[in-house]
Amino acid sequence: MTSLEPNPLFCVAVERRGETLVATPSGELDVATVPQLAAALREHDGFARLLIDLRPLSFMDSSGLRLLVAEHDRAQRGGYELALVRGGAEVDRLLRVTRLDERLPLGEADALGL
């Protein structure tokens, strides 16, 4: 499978809510599916806030972590706000073990407006 082929274990929903772009990846975010999420995020511009909802992810590997860090850096350079909705136990554990929970802007869904 190439990264351009759809993966049945992964999908991304993107919705604009005013000045906020909400991206909701679901399934397994890994080396095979990161390009799908990256492409979905690059298709949109002109937003003041990017909200990535991690709750529907059942799995995330280091490729997913790299994408989140890169998006955080891109937001700082691009002048928009990035917010991440905390995911399930496995995703949260990965962020905690790597200490990225201290670097990335994580929050609960209701506090972030979802």
C-alpha positions as CSV (number, residue, x, y, z in Angstrom):
1,M,0.0,0.0,0.0
2,T,1.3,3.5,-0.8
3,S,0.7,6.5,1.3
4,L,-1.7,7.8,-1.5
5,E,-4.0,4.9,-1.2
6,P,-6.9,5.2,1.3
7,N,-6.3,3.2,4.4
8,P,-9.5,1.4,5.7
9,L,-8.1,1.8,9.3
10,F,-7.9,5.6,9.0
11,C,-9.9,8.6,7.9
12,V,-9.8,12.4,8.5
13,A,-12.8,14.7,8.8
14,V,-12.2,18.4,8.4
15,E,-14.7,21.1,9.2
16,R,-14.5,24.8,9.3
17,R,-16.3,26.5,12.2
18,G,-15.9,30.2,11.7
19,E,-12.2,31.0,12.0
20,T,-11.5,27.6,13.4
21,L,-10.5,24.6,11.4
22,V,-11.4,21.3,13.2
23,A,-9.5,18.2,12.0
24,T,-10.7,14.9,13.4
25,P,-8.5,11.9,12.5
26,S,-9.8,8.5,13.4
27,G,-8.4,5.1,13.5
28,E,-4.6,4.4,13.5
29,L,-2.3,7.4,12.9
30,D,1.0,5.9,11.9
31,V,3.7,6.0,9.2
32,A,1.2,4.8,6.6
33,T,-1.6,7.3,7.5
34,V,0.3,10.5,8.5
35,P,0.5,11.6,4.9
36,Q,-3.3,11.6,4.8
37,L,-3.7,13.8,7.8
38,A,-0.8,16.1,6.6
39,A,-2.5,16.5,3.2
40,A,-5.9,17.2,4.7
41,L,-4.4,20.0,6.8
42,R,-2.5,21.5,3.9
43,E,-5.7,21.7,1.8
44,H,-7.0,24.5,4.0
45,D,-5.8,28.0,4.7
46,G,-7.1,31.3,6.1
47,F,-8.0,30.0,9.6
48,A,-7.0,31.6,12.9
49,R,-7.1,28.4,14.9
50,L,-6.5,24.7,14.1
51,L,-8.1,22.2,16.5
52,I,-7.0,18.6,16.1
53,D,-9.3,16.2,17.9
54,L,-7.3,13.1,19.0
55,R,-10.2,11.3,20.7
56,P,-11.1,9.0,17.8
57,L,-7.6,7.7,17.4
58,S,-7.1,4.1,18.5
59,F,-3.4,4.2,17.9
60,M,-0.6,6.6,17.2
61,D,3.1,6.0,16.6
62,S,6.2,8.2,16.5
63,S,5.2,9.4,13.0
64,G,2.0,10.8,14.4
65,L,4.0,12.5,17.2
66,R,6.3,14.0,14.6
67,L,3.4,15.4,12.7
68,L,1.9,17.0,15.8
69,V,5.2,18.6,16.7
70,A,5.7,19.8,13.1
71,E,2.2,21.3,13.1
72,H,2.9,23.0,16.4
73,D,6.0,24.6,15.0
74,R,4.2,25.5,11.8
75,A,1.5,27.2,13.8
76,Q,4.0,29.3,15.7
77,R,5.7,30.4,12.4
78,G,2.3,30.9,10.7
79,G,0.7,33.0,13.3
80,Y,-2.3,30.8,14.1
81,E,-3.3,29.0,17.2
82,L,-3.0,25.2,17.5
83,A,-5.0,23.2,20.1
84,L,-5.1,19.4,20.5
85,V,-8.1,17.6,22.2
86,R,-6.7,14.9,24.5
87,G,-7.1,11.4,23.1
88,G,-7.8,8.1,24.7
89,A,-5.6,6.3,27.1
90,E,-3.1,4.9,24.6
91,V,-2.6,8.2,22.8
92,D,-2.3,10.2,26.1
93,R,0.2,7.6,27.4
94,L,2.4,8.1,24.4
95,L,2.3,11.9,24.8
96,R,3.1,11.6,28.5
97,V,5.9,9.1,28.1
98,T,7.6,11.3,25.5
99,R,6.9,14.4,27.6
100,L,5.2,16.0,24.6
101,D,2.2,16.6,26.8
102,E,4.4,19.4,28.4
103,R,5.2,21.0,25.0
104,L,2.0,20.6,23.0
105,P,-1.2,22.6,23.6
106,L,-3.4,19.8,24.9
107,G,-6.8,20.3,26.5
108,E,-10.2,18.7,27.2
109,A,-12.8,18.9,24.5
110,D,-15.3,21.0,26.4
111,A,-12.6,23.5,27.4
112,L,-11.5,23.8,23.8
113,G,-15.0,24.4,22.5
114,L,-16.0,20.9,21.2
